[in-house]
């Protein structure tokens, strides 16, 4: 193999900032996210006061009406940010920083990575574990010196300025492809981790997207955005967590979903995706597939993913369960949700999942 030097990244002078609330913009006692009308002027003042005078990066603000604690986000909210970014992208913007809460940061990032696959959009998602502003000082907005917010923001905007296409999460001095990221600590500054062996959708982004292809991509997205917003009203993803119970407990949980409209179901198995077996559970899994549901097996372990090498897990794949591979729970949720929104039949959704997994497997083998 021949070594290839990395292309020189394009440096832009304009970044579009989206403020969505979360800990980053929280202030007061008790802490609560500031409105955009309060927070953005404070940010502008801080940038003017604290920025290096030689910094040529300029920040523009996208008008975002959805500002709330990220633990309250649902499918409609994730679609809101997709539509907001799509509108801005269609007007020629392509470099963005999105500030949001950490509870669902990995879910939002992974969903947007799926939604913008095939484009040249550059989006960096970030947040913080402590608020940017010091609530002990009430007469003026001041940066809390003990917070991680300012550093996370600076890292994110530098990454966005480089302009490399794709959706990334930047946090704690590191950055990763969005679909590899998971939250691993509830309050430490190093709250997230990810990895560099990202495949689809990260490998679908195009560094030099011709205008004609970009217009085709935009036309396709605009043609479906209304139906995506409509489907988001009903789309649901369920998680069934395996515990040391009789298999019939899991079976009853699954059977309760059979009469629902087609949805996504994540089976959180033990270890490499092992699931307790029973004939009735096997039958319920087949019924779930026949009813149009997509059932994906994931691991309760934070790393390693699932495999079919153990008999204790391999039996489920004979009953139409899909192996989640090395995808995180957030990435599985994001892909299931996007497939539910994007495609109108269970067969097309399953076909598309298979296509993306094959891309993932190929890329992982190439990177070994």
Residue frames relative to the residue before (quaternion, step in Angstrom):
aa qw qx qy qz dx dy dz
X 1.0000 0.0000 0.0000 0.0000 0.00 0.00 0.00
X 0.3314 -0.7412 0.5520 0.1898 3.56 -1.06 0.74
X 0.4199 -0.6955 0.5223 0.2591 3.55 -0.98 0.82
X 0.1439 -0.7774 0.6086 0.0674 3.55 -1.01 0.82
X 0.4142 -0.6974 0.5201 0.2676 3.55 -0.89 0.88
X 0.5228 -0.6427 0.4606 0.3187 3.57 -1.05 0.77
X 0.5132 -0.6472 0.4565 0.3307 3.60 -0.97 0.77
X 0.5376 -0.6105 0.4716 0.3403 3.55 -1.13 0.66
X 0.4054 -0.7394 0.4714 0.2583 3.62 -0.59 1.06
X 0.4792 -0.6419 0.5200 0.2965 3.54 -1.15 0.69
X 0.2053 -0.7841 0.5769 0.1012 3.57 -0.85 0.98
X 0.1583 -0.8028 0.5721 0.0570 3.54 -0.67 1.13
X 0.3852 -0.7175 0.5285 0.2399 3.56 -1.21 0.47
X 0.7430 0.3575 -0.2037 0.5279 3.61 1.26 -0.11
X 0.0240 -0.7725 0.6343 -0.0191 3.54 -0.91 1.01
X 0.3181 -0.7271 0.5791 0.1865 3.54 -1.02 0.85
X 0.1756 -0.7981 0.5719 0.0720 3.58 -0.70 1.10
X 0.1117 -0.7606 0.6372 0.0543 3.54 -1.01 0.91
X 0.1388 -0.7822 0.6052 0.0514 3.55 -0.71 1.12
X 0.0510 -0.8309 0.5536 -0.0222 3.57 -0.65 1.16
X 0.6578 -0.5186 0.3201 0.4425 3.59 1.19 0.31
X 0.4224 0.7050 -0.5124 0.2491 3.55 -1.10 -0.70
X 0.7671 -0.3561 0.2665 0.4623 3.54 -1.35 -0.07
X 0.5727 0.6294 -0.3701 0.3727 3.58 0.99 -0.85
X 0.8077 0.2704 -0.1180 0.5104 3.57 0.83 -1.00
X 0.4319 0.7085 -0.4611 0.3144 3.59 1.19 0.34
X 0.0228 0.7926 -0.6048 0.0738 3.53 -1.13 0.75
X 0.7278 0.4465 -0.3169 0.4129 3.54 -1.23 0.48
X 0.3524 -0.6972 0.5795 0.2323 3.55 -1.38 -0.13
X 0.4403 -0.3309 -0.7920 0.2634 1.54 -0.89 2.33
X 0.6323 -0.5462 0.3894 0.3877 3.56 -1.25 0.45
X 0.1203 0.7598 -0.6311 0.0998 3.55 -1.03 0.88
X 0.5767 -0.6071 0.4080 0.3638 3.61 -1.02 0.70
X 0.4167 -0.6820 0.5427 0.2583 3.56 -0.96 0.87
X 0.5311 -0.5906 0.4906 0.3584 3.55 -1.19 0.48
X 0.6442 -0.5119 0.3903 0.4131 3.57 -1.25 0.35
X 0.6284 0.5599 -0.3323 0.4257 3.58 1.03 -0.80
X 0.7027 0.4223 -0.2560 0.5122 3.59 1.16 -0.59
X 0.7275 0.4825 -0.2568 0.4147 3.54 0.85 -1.02
X 0.6895 0.5155 -0.3122 0.4017 3.61 0.77 -0.94
X 0.6401 0.4874 -0.3564 0.4751 3.66 0.90 -0.64
X 0.6194 0.5332 -0.3436 0.4625 3.58 1.06 -0.72
X 0.6455 0.5129 -0.3141 0.4707 3.58 0.99 -0.84
X 0.6486 0.5211 -0.3215 0.4521 3.59 0.93 -0.84
X 0.6473 0.5100 -0.3125 0.4725 3.55 1.01 -0.82
X 0.6655 0.5032 -0.3006 0.4621 3.57 0.93 -0.89
X 0.6329 0.5249 -0.3323 0.4620 3.57 1.00 -0.77
X 0.6592 0.5080 -0.3073 0.4614 3.56 0.96 -0.87
X 0.7105 0.4678 -0.2564 0.4589 3.59 1.00 -0.84
X 0.8007 0.3599 -0.1461 0.4560 3.57 0.89 -0.95
X 0.5825 0.6239 -0.3815 0.3547 3.58 1.11 -0.47
X 0.5550 -0.5642 0.4974 0.3555 3.53 -1.25 0.56
X 0.4705 -0.7003 0.4467 0.2977 3.65 -0.71 0.95
X 0.6527 0.5052 -0.3147 0.4687 3.60 1.22 -0.39
X 0.4986 0.6539 -0.4302 0.3725 3.58 1.27 -0.09
X 0.2134 -0.8146 0.5333 0.0812 3.54 -0.58 1.20
X 0.4700 0.6786 -0.4487 0.3425 3.58 1.24 0.05
X 0.1327 -0.7821 0.6047 0.0707 3.55 -0.91 0.90
X 0.2721 -0.7608 0.5752 0.1281 3.52 -1.11 0.79
X 0.0870 -0.7462 0.6572 0.0600 3.52 -1.03 0.91
X 0.3436 -0.7598 0.5255 0.1689 3.56 -1.12 0.66
X 0.2760 -0.7402 0.5893 0.1692 3.55 -0.79 1.00
X 0.4496 -0.6927 0.4964 0.2676 3.56 -0.94 0.90
X 0.0471 0.8060 -0.5835 0.0878 3.57 -0.39 1.27
X 0.2619 -0.8046 0.5205 0.1145 3.55 -0.66 1.12
X 0.6628 0.5061 -0.3016 0.4621 3.60 1.24 -0.26
X 0.1900 0.7676 -0.5783 0.2008 3.56 -0.14 1.32
X 0.3398 0.7197 -0.5416 0.2707 3.55 -0.46 1.22
X 0.6852 -0.4433 0.3625 0.4500 3.54 -1.30 0.12
X 0.4718 -0.7211 0.4245 0.2780 3.57 -0.69 1.04
X 0.5503 0.5972 -0.4135 0.4118 3.62 1.16 -0.29
X 0.6530 0.5030 -0.3041 0.4775 3.58 1.28 -0.29
X 0.4517 0.7076 -0.4493 0.3056 3.61 1.24 -0.09
X 0.0589 -0.7654 0.6394 0.0432 3.54 -1.22 0.64
X 0.7673 -0.3576 0.2413 0.4745 3.59 -1.27 -0.07
X 0.6361 0.5346 -0.3381 0.4419 3.60 0.96 -0.79
X 0.6561 0.5163 -0.3119 0.4534 3.56 1.01 -0.78
X 0.6344 0.5152 -0.3361 0.4682 3.58 0.98 -0.78
X 0.6472 0.5037 -0.3106 0.4805 3.57 1.03 -0.79
X 0.5660 0.5919 -0.3824 0.4278 3.61 1.08 -0.63
X 0.7035 0.4510 -0.2746 0.4757 3.59 0.86 -0.93
X 0.5780 0.5583 -0.3665 0.4689 3.58 1.13 -0.60
X 0.6954 0.4692 -0.2790 0.4675 3.60 0.82 -0.98
X 0.6282 0.5408 -0.3285 0.4527 3.59 1.02 -0.81
X 0.6866 0.4682 -0.2718 0.4853 3.57 0.89 -0.95
X 0.6299 0.5449 -0.3365 0.4393 3.57 1.00 -0.82
X 0.6482 0.5136 -0.3181 0.4636 3.60 0.94 -0.84
X 0.6796 0.4813 -0.2917 0.4704 3.58 0.92 -0.89
X 0.6322 0.5335 -0.3178 0.4634 3.57 1.02 -0.82
X 0.6537 0.5288 -0.3086 0.4448 3.58 1.00 -0.81
X 0.6891 0.4593 -0.2833 0.4836 3.60 1.16 -0.50
X 0.6995 -0.5009 0.2556 0.4410 3.58 1.27 0.21
X 0.5509 0.5833 -0.4151 0.4288 3.60 1.22 -0.09
X 0.0108 -0.8273 0.5616 0.0080 3.59 -1.00 0.69
X 0.7094 0.4012 -0.2629 0.5164 3.63 1.22 -0.09
X 0.0314 0.8331 -0.5383 0.1233 3.53 -0.51 1.27
X 0.1297 -0.7118 0.6786 0.1269 3.51 -1.37 0.48
X 0.1158 -0.7860 0.6065 0.0315 3.56 -0.86 1.03
X 0.1546 -0.7786 0.6053 0.0601 3.56 -0.69 1.15
X 0.1274 0.7977 -0.5739 0.1346 3.57 -0.67 1.11
X 0.6433 -0.5199 0.3924 0.4024 3.56 -1.30 0.04
X 0.5618 -0.6607 0.3979 0.2993 3.55 -1.12 0.66
X 0.5279 0.6629 -0.4230 0.3209 3.63 1.10 -0.51
X 0.8130 0.1395 -0.0562 0.5625 3.58 0.89 -0.91
X 0.2535 0.8048 -0.5025 0.1882 3.58 1.22 0.41
X 0.6908 0.4752 -0.2916 0.4603 3.59 0.87 -0.91
X 0.6270 0.5320 -0.3374 0.4583 3.60 1.09 -0.65
X 0.6687 0.4924 -0.2964 0.4717 3.57 0.93 -0.92
X 0.6583 0.5153 -0.3138 0.4502 3.58 0.91 -0.88
X 0.6758 0.4901 -0.2950 0.4648 3.57 0.89 -0.92
X 0.6403 0.5232 -0.3290 0.4561 3.60 1.00 -0.77
X 0.6814 0.4760 -0.2960 0.4707 3.59 0.88 -0.88
X 0.5903 0.5537 -0.3663 0.4591 3.58 1.13 -0.57
X 0.6480 0.4977 -0.3085 0.4870 3.59 1.00 -0.82
X 0.6972 0.5124 -0.2828 0.4140 3.57 0.83 -1.02
X 0.7711 0.3425 -0.1880 0.5027 3.61 1.00 -0.75
X 0.2811 0.7638 -0.5258 0.2473 3.59 1.22 0.38
X 0.7770 0.3219 -0.2563 0.4764 3.55 -0.99 0.89
X 0.6363 0.4984 -0.3338 0.4851 3.60 1.28 -0.01
X 0.4406 -0.6531 0.5195 0.3309 3.56 -1.31 -0.24
X 0.2735 0.7823 -0.5103 0.2298 3.57 1.21 0.48
X 0.1655 -0.7560 0.6269 0.0899 3.55 -1.11 0.79
X 0.0875 0.7987 -0.5827 0.1218 3.57 -0.47 1.24
X 0.0808 -0.7670 0.6356 0.0342 3.55 -0.97 0.93
X 0.1735 -0.7857 0.5907 0.0604 3.56 -0.73 1.14
X 0.0926 0.7976 -0.5900 0.0846 3.56 -0.87 0.92
X 0.0412 -0.7626 0.6448 0.0300 3.53 -1.37 0.05
X 0.3024 -0.7448 0.5479 0.2316 3.57 -1.08 -0.55
X 0.4854 -0.6564 0.4998 0.2893 3.52 -1.29 0.39
X 0.7490 0.1988 -0.1528 0.6133 3.56 1.29 -0.31
X 0.5937 -0.5965 0.3937 0.3697 3.61 -1.04 0.64
X 0.5714 -0.5893 0.4554 0.3448 3.55 -1.20 0.58
X 0.7777 0.3606 -0.1629 0.4885 3.56 0.90 -0.98
X 0.4541 -0.6959 0.5026 0.2385 3.52 -1.09 0.84
X 0.2870 -0.7969 0.5120 0.1431 3.59 -0.44 1.22
X 0.5520 0.5962 -0.4026 0.4216 3.61 1.25 -0.12
X 0.6990 0.3766 -0.2496 0.5543 3.58 1.26 -0.35
X 0.1192 -0.8614 0.4934 0.0184 3.55 -0.34 1.23
X 0.6374 0.5552 -0.3451 0.4081 3.63 1.18 -0.31
X 0.7887 0.0626 -0.0359 0.6105 3.58 1.24 -0.32
X 0.4806 -0.6488 0.4996 0.3138 3.57 -1.12 0.61
X 0.0330 0.7909 -0.6064 0.0755 3.57 -0.73 1.16
X 0.5134 -0.6265 0.4888 0.3241 3.55 -1.13 0.68
X 0.3969 -0.6888 0.5586 0.2368 3.55 -0.99 0.91
X 0.3894 -0.7623 0.4709 0.2135 3.58 -0.45 1.21
X 0.6870 0.4731 -0.2892 0.4697 3.60 1.17 -0.49
X 0.5535 0.6301 -0.3817 0.3885 3.60 1.28 -0.01
X 0.4311 -0.6788 0.5353 0.2585 3.52 -1.29 0.46
X 0.4510 0.7520 -0.4155 0.2418 3.58 1.27 -0.23
X 0.6931 0.4906 -0.3025 0.4330 3.59 0.76 -1.00
X 0.6519 0.5022 -0.3148 0.4728 3.60 0.96 -0.82
X 0.6487 0.5111 -0.3260 0.4601 3.59 0.94 -0.83
X 0.6503 0.5134 -0.3150 0.4629 3.58 0.97 -0.84
X 0.6642 0.5020 -0.3106 0.4586 3.60 0.88 -0.89
X 0.6426 0.5122 -0.3245 0.4684 3.57 0.97 -0.82
X 0.6687 0.5161 -0.3032 0.4410 3.57 0.93 -0.90
X 0.7054 0.4533 -0.2957 0.4578 3.59 0.83 -0.85
X 0.5952 0.5336 -0.3756 0.4689 3.61 1.10 -0.51
X 0.6527 0.5091 -0.3090 0.4683 3.55 1.00 -0.84
X 0.6548 0.5004 -0.3091 0.4746 3.58 0.99 -0.81
X 0.6373 0.5419 -0.3292 0.4379 3.58 1.02 -0.77
X 0.6040 0.5609 -0.3575 0.4390 3.59 1.10 -0.62
X 0.3541 -0.8200 0.4050 0.1953 3.54 1.27 -0.40
X 0.3824 0.7240 -0.5097 0.2641 3.62 1.15 0.21
X 0.4638 -0.7054 0.4519 0.2882 3.62 -0.69 1.02
X 0.5675 0.5777 -0.4606 0.3634 3.52 -1.13 0.74
X 0.4069 -0.6689 0.5573 0.2765 3.54 -1.34 0.19
X 0.0217 -0.8063 0.5890 -0.0499 3.54 -0.67 1.16
X 0.2627 -0.7025 0.6303 0.2004 3.50 -1.34 0.38
X 0.1085 -0.7868 0.6072 0.0210 3.54 -0.85 1.05
X 0.2136 0.7743 -0.5581 0.2083 3.55 -0.70 1.11
X 0.8637 0.1042 -0.0693 0.4883 3.56 -1.03 0.79
X 0.7117 -0.4694 0.2599 0.4533 3.58 1.05 0.71
X 0.7081 0.3792 -0.2610 0.5354 3.58 1.27 0.10
X 0.1210 -0.7776 0.6094 0.0965 3.55 -1.29 0.25
X 0.0579 -0.7945 0.6041 -0.0191 3.53 -1.16 0.74
X 0.6036 -0.4927 0.4598 0.4260 3.55 -1.30 0.26
X 0.5877 -0.6581 0.3366 0.3290 3.55 -0.79 1.08
X 0.7222 0.4749 -0.2898 0.4110 3.61 0.84 -0.86
X 0.6305 0.5199 -0.3519 0.4564 3.60 1.26 0.06
X 0.6080 0.6339 -0.3123 0.3619 3.56 1.29 -0.30
X 0.0533 0.7719 -0.6331 0.0205 3.52 -1.16 0.72
X 0.4676 -0.6538 0.5184 0.2919 3.52 -1.19 0.61
X 0.1058 -0.8378 0.5356 0.0084 3.57 -0.71 1.08
X 0.7698 0.2171 -0.1547 0.5800 3.60 1.23 -0.07
X 0.4487 -0.7402 0.4420 0.2356 3.56 -0.88 0.94
X 0.8416 0.1179 -0.0622 0.5234 3.63 1.10 -0.40
X 0.5246 0.6288 -0.4253 0.3855 3.63 1.21 -0.15
X 0.5890 -0.5828 0.4222 0.3677 3.59 -1.14 0.60
X 0.6833 0.4022 -0.2678 0.5474 3.59 1.13 -0.63
X 0.0971 0.8740 -0.4670 0.0924 3.53 0.79 1.09
X 0.7672 0.3187 -0.1640 0.5319 3.58 1.19 -0.48
X 0.0329 -0.7591 0.6464 0.0696 3.49 -1.31 0.37
X 0.0194 -0.7725 0.6346 0.0128 3.53 -1.31 0.36
X 0.3121 -0.7399 0.5461 0.2387 3.57 -1.17 -0.37
X 0.5440 -0.6628 0.4337 0.2770 3.56 -1.28 0.39
X 0.5968 0.5788 -0.3704 0.4143 3.59 1.24 -0.16
X 0.1744 0.8233 -0.5162 0.1591 3.53 0.89 0.99
X 0.1804 -0.7603 0.6150 0.1062 3.54 -1.08 0.77
X 0.8103 -0.1381 0.1180 0.5572 3.60 -0.84 -0.92
X 0.5784 -0.1658 -0.7986 -0.0093 1.67 -1.92 1.61
X 0.4247 0.7272 -0.4717 0.2615 3.63 1.20 -0.16
X 0.7156 0.4603 -0.2717 0.4497 3.61 0.95 -0.81
X 0.5839 0.5955 -0.3709 0.4085 3.60 1.25 0.02
X 0.5644 0.6158 -0.3951 0.3823 3.59 1.19 -0.36
X 0.3173 -0.7820 0.5225 0.1218 3.55 -0.97 0.97
X 0.4123 -0.7402 0.4767 0.2344 3.56 -0.67 1.13
X 0.7860 0.1055 -0.0480 0.6073 3.57 0.99 -0.81
X 0.0350 -0.8350 0.5477 -0.0396 3.53 0.06 1.34
X 0.3873 -0.7310 0.5076 0.2408 3.63 -0.50 1.14
X 0.6373 -0.5667 0.3677 0.3709 3.55 -1.11 0.72
X 0.6515 0.5270 -0.3266 0.4372 3.59 0.95 -0.83
X 0.6722 0.4828 -0.2936 0.4784 3.58 0.93 -0.88
X 0.6301 0.5271 -0.3371 0.4600 3.56 1.02 -0.78
X 0.6613 0.5027 -0.3152 0.4590 3.59 0.96 -0.83
X 0.6223 0.5270 -0.3380 0.4699 3.58 1.05 -0.73
X 0.6408 0.5187 -0.3236 0.4643 3.57 0.98 -0.87
X 0.6690 0.4997 -0.2983 0.4623 3.57 0.91 -0.93
X 0.6403 0.5262 -0.3290 0.4527 3.59 0.96 -0.84
X 0.6445 0.5182 -0.3190 0.4629 3.57 0.98 -0.84
X 0.6799 0.4917 -0.2931 0.4584 3.58 0.90 -0.91
X 0.6677 0.5035 -0.3085 0.4533 3.56 0.92 -0.87
X 0.6252 0.5578 -0.3381 0.4286 3.57 1.11 -0.65
X 0.7696 0.3641 -0.1836 0.4914 3.59 1.13 -0.60
X 0.4717 0.7201 -0.4400 0.2558 3.60 1.19 -0.33
X 0.6386 0.5251 -0.3426 0.4462 3.62 0.99 -0.71
X 0.6766 0.4779 -0.2989 0.4738 3.59 0.92 -0.87
X 0.6093 0.5437 -0.3496 0.4592 3.59 1.08 -0.66
X 0.6681 0.4897 -0.3035 0.4709 3.58 0.92 -0.86
X 0.6406 0.5152 -0.3208 0.4704 3.59 1.06 -0.72
X 0.6845 0.4852 -0.2901 0.4602 3.59 0.86 -0.94
X 0.5941 0.5891 -0.3640 0.4093 3.59 1.11 -0.61
X 0.5564 0.6121 -0.3897 0.4048 3.58 1.19 -0.40
X 0.7907 0.3004 -0.1361 0.5157 3.59 1.12 -0.69
X 0.5355 0.6693 -0.4034 0.3203 3.60 1.16 -0.48
X 0.0252 0.8001 -0.5975 0.0462 3.57 -0.92 0.93
X 0.1577 -0.7371 0.6496 0.0987 3.51 -1.23 0.67
X 0.1555 -0.7960 0.5818 0.0615 3.58 -0.81 1.03
X 0.1871 -0.7587 0.6126 0.1184 3.55 -1.20 0.58
X 0.1113 -0.7739 0.6226 0.0344 3.55 -0.88 1.05
X 0.2081 -0.8245 0.5240 0.0477 3.52 -0.46 1.31
X 0.3348 -0.7468 0.5408 0.1944 3.56 -0.67 1.10
X 0.0075 -0.7569 0.6529 -0.0265 3.53 -1.04 0.97
X 0.6178 -0.5472 0.3865 0.4118 3.62 -1.18 0.26
X 0.3003 0.7364 -0.5307 0.2932 3.54 0.59 1.26
X 0.6319 -0.4480 0.4402 0.4541 3.51 -1.34 0.00
X 0.5746 -0.6174 0.4021 0.3563 3.65 -0.94 0.78
X 0.5862 0.6036 -0.3773 0.3869 3.58 1.12 -0.54
X 0.5550 0.5868 -0.3978 0.4352 3.59 1.19 -0.43
X 0.6738 0.4730 -0.2777 0.4952 3.55 0.93 -0.95
X 0.6200 0.5566 -0.3313 0.4428 3.56 1.04 -0.80
X 0.6755 0.4898 -0.3017 0.4613 3.59 0.87 -0.88
X 0.6197 0.5333 -0.3423 0.4630 3.58 1.05 -0.72
X 0.6708 0.4913 -0.2910 0.4733 3.56 0.99 -0.87
X 0.6565 0.5250 -0.3164 0.4397 3.59 0.91 -0.88
X 0.6118 0.5692 -0.3466 0.4260 3.58 1.12 -0.63
X 0.6914 0.4699 -0.2728 0.4761 3.58 1.23 -0.40
X 0.4835 0.7255 -0.4168 0.2572 3.58 1.21 -0.39
X 0.7406 0.4113 -0.2379 0.4752 3.60 0.96 -0.74
X 0.4675 0.6540 -0.4556 0.3823 3.57 1.28 0.15
X 0.6054 -0.4948 0.4404 0.4412 3.62 -1.23 0.22
X 0.6776 -0.5001 0.3283 0.4277 3.63 -1.10 0.58
X 0.0355 0.8057 -0.5842 0.0910 3.54 -0.75 1.09
X 0.4977 -0.6051 0.5116 0.3527 3.54 -1.35 -0.13
X 0.0836 -0.7884 0.6091 0.0190 3.57 -1.00 0.85
X 0.1484 -0.7789 0.6056 0.0672 3.57 -0.78 1.06
X 0.1971 -0.7538 0.6191 0.0981 3.57 -0.79 1.10
X 0.1685 -0.7927 0.5803 0.0809 3.57 -0.54 1.15
X 0.1090 -0.8471 0.5200 0.0046 3.51 -0.04 1.38
X 0.6016 -0.5296 0.4489 0.3949 3.51 -1.36 0.05
X 0.8714 0.1174 -0.0387 0.4747 3.55 -1.24 0.47
X 0.8348 -0.1408 0.1407 0.5133 3.56 -0.74 -1.11
X 0.7233 -0.4267 0.2337 0.4900 3.56 1.18 0.57
X 0.3231 0.7630 -0.4988 0.2543 3.56 1.12 0.62
X 0.1132 -0.7916 0.6004 -0.0046 3.54 -0.94 1.05
X 0.4716 -0.6679 0.4771 0.3223 3.66 -0.83 0.84
X 0.3328 -0.7801 0.5057 0.1576 3.57 -0.87 1.00
X 0.1803 0.7118 -0.6774 0.0446 3.47 -1.33 0.58
X 0.6063 -0.5716 0.3947 0.3872 3.63 -1.08 0.57
X 0.6703 0.4963 -0.3154 0.4527 3.59 0.96 -0.76
X 0.6242 0.5142 -0.3454 0.4761 3.59 1.09 -0.64
X 0.6272 0.5277 -0.3333 0.4659 3.58 0.99 -0.81
X 0.6572 0.5023 -0.3083 0.4698 3.58 0.95 -0.85
X 0.6509 0.5188 -0.3176 0.4543 3.60 0.99 -0.82
X 0.6236 0.5314 -0.3389 0.4624 3.59 1.06 -0.71
X 0.6537 0.4935 -0.3119 0.4815 3.58 0.97 -0.82
X 0.6415 0.5216 -0.3200 0.4627 3.58 1.01 -0.80
X 0.6143 0.5503 -0.3474 0.4462 3.58 1.02 -0.78
X 0.6520 0.4993 -0.3046 0.4824 3.56 0.97 -0.86
X 0.6659 0.5121 -0.3038 0.4495 3.58 0.89 -0.92
X 0.6803 0.4736 -0.2811 0.4836 3.59 1.18 -0.58
X 0.6168 -0.5938 0.3296 0.3979 3.60 1.27 0.05
X 0.4916 0.6506 -0.4427 0.3728 3.57 1.25 0.13
X 0.2780 -0.7125 0.6113 0.2034 3.56 -1.26 0.51
X 0.1000 -0.7961 0.5965 0.0184 3.57 -0.62 1.18
X 0.0478 -0.8050 0.5907 -0.0279 3.57 -0.69 1.13
X 0.2984 -0.7536 0.5607 0.1690 3.56 -0.91 0.93
X 0.0298 -0.7696 0.6377 -0.0109 3.55 -0.97 0.98
X 0.4620 -0.6661 0.5076 0.2918 3.55 -1.29 0.19
X 0.4812 -0.6329 0.5206 0.3112 3.54 -1.18 0.59
X 0.5651 0.5925 -0.3849 0.4259 3.59 1.23 -0.36
X 0.4997 -0.6758 0.4433 0.3117 3.61 -0.93 0.76
X 0.7982 0.2017 -0.1000 0.5587 3.60 1.12 -0.55
X 0.7088 0.4955 -0.3393 0.3701 3.54 -1.25 0.45
X 0.2696 -0.7964 0.5066 0.1909 3.58 1.03 -0.65
X 0.5901 -0.5777 0.4411 0.3513 3.56 -1.30 -0.38
X 0.0697 -0.7656 0.6362 0.0656 3.55 -1.30 0.35
X 0.4352 -0.7013 0.5021 0.2583 3.58 -1.27 0.31
X 0.4033 0.7542 -0.4469 0.2624 3.57 1.24 0.37
X 0.6863 0.4265 -0.2841 0.5161 3.60 1.22 -0.31
X 0.5173 -0.6520 0.4576 0.3128 3.55 -0.93 0.91
X 0.6140 0.5802 -0.3421 0.4115 3.57 1.11 -0.69
X 0.7535 0.3266 -0.2133 0.5292 3.59 1.23 -0.28
X 0.6306 0.5977 -0.3429 0.3572 3.57 1.03 -0.75
X 0.5597 0.6414 -0.3943 0.3463 3.62 1.08 -0.59
X 0.6382 0.5752 -0.3348 0.3869 3.60 1.02 -0.82
X 0.6374 0.5581 -0.3371 0.4107 3.58 1.10 -0.66
X 0.5671 0.5622 -0.3862 0.4617 3.58 1.28 -0.14
X 0.7222 0.3874 -0.2245 0.5273 3.58 1.29 -0.25
X 0.6876 -0.5640 0.2409 0.3887 3.54 1.05 1.01
X 0.4017 0.6731 -0.5144 0.3478 3.60 1.16 0.39
X 0.3089 -0.7399 0.5726 0.1709 3.57 -1.07 0.80
X 0.3950 -0.7087 0.5323 0.2416 3.58 -0.92 0.89
X 0.3895 -0.7513 0.4914 0.2058 3.57 -0.83 1.02
X 0.3627 -0.7510 0.4863 0.2607 3.60 1.24 -0.12
X 0.7665 -0.3295 0.2678 0.4818 3.55 -0.99 -0.90
X 0.3973 0.7301 -0.4789 0.2825 3.59 1.23 0.15
X 0.4728 -0.6457 0.5200 0.2986 3.55 -1.11 0.72
X 0.6569 -0.4860 0.3816 0.4320 3.56 -1.27 0.24
X 0.6375 0.5248 -0.3285 0.4586 3.59 0.99 -0.82
X 0.6734 0.4914 -0.2994 0.4642 3.60 0.96 -0.84
X 0.6277 0.5133 -0.3371 0.4784 3.60 1.05 -0.69
X 0.6220 0.5259 -0.3323 0.4755 3.58 0.97 -0.83
X 0.6830 0.5064 -0.2923 0.4378 3.56 0.81 -1.03
X 0.6851 0.4738 -0.2983 0.4660 3.59 0.89 -0.87
X 0.6342 0.5156 -0.3363 0.4678 3.59 0.96 -0.78
X 0.6651 0.5010 -0.3134 0.4565 3.58 0.89 -0.90
X 0.6674 0.4986 -0.3177 0.4528 3.60 0.84 -0.90
X 0.6519 0.5083 -0.3223 0.4613 3.60 0.96 -0.79
X 0.6345 0.5236 -0.3277 0.4646 3.59 1.02 -0.77
X 0.7093 0.4598 -0.2551 0.4695 3.56 1.00 -0.83
X 0.7362 0.4803 -0.2270 0.4192 3.53 0.95 -0.96
X 0.8012 0.2559 -0.1089 0.5298 3.60 0.94 -0.86
X 0.4230 -0.7764 0.4331 0.1752 3.52 -0.98 0.93
X 0.7652 0.2836 -0.2010 0.5419 3.60 1.18 0.08
X 0.6009 -0.5784 0.4080 0.3714 3.61 -1.10 0.66
X 0.6362 0.5406 -0.3376 0.4348 3.61 1.00 -0.77
X 0.6747 0.4806 -0.3001 0.4731 3.59 0.94 -0.84
X 0.6285 0.5322 -0.3431 0.4517 3.57 1.02 -0.71
X 0.6754 0.4877 -0.2929 0.4692 3.55 0.91 -0.91
X 0.6245 0.5363 -0.3325 0.4602 3.57 1.02 -0.79
X 0.6762 0.4889 -0.2961 0.4648 3.56 0.95 -0.88
X 0.6089 0.5284 -0.3613 0.4685 3.61 1.01 -0.69
X 0.6508 0.5184 -0.3181 0.4544 3.59 0.87 -0.90
X 0.6394 0.5320 -0.3208 0.4531 3.57 0.98 -0.84
X 0.6996 0.4634 -0.2845 0.4636 3.59 0.85 -0.93
X 0.6318 0.5212 -0.3397 0.4624 3.59 1.03 -0.72
X 0.6314 0.5208 -0.3383 0.4644 3.59 0.99 -0.76
X 0.6259 0.5139 -0.3354 0.4813 3.58 1.03 -0.74
X 0.6468 0.5323 -0.3145 0.4466 3.55 0.97 -0.90
X 0.6726 0.5065 -0.2986 0.4493 3.58 0.84 -0.98
X 0.6505 0.5239 -0.3140 0.4515 3.56 0.96 -0.88
X 0.6750 0.4979 -0.2943 0.4582 3.54 0.92 -0.95
X 0.6437 0.5211 -0.3340 0.4500 3.61 0.92 -0.83
X 0.6495 0.5087 -0.3272 0.4607 3.59 0.97 -0.84
X 0.6489 0.5189 -0.3235 0.4528 3.60 0.99 -0.80
X 0.7140 0.4723 -0.2592 0.4471 3.56 1.05 -0.75
X 0.5357 0.6350 -0.4178 0.3678 3.58 1.21 -0.14
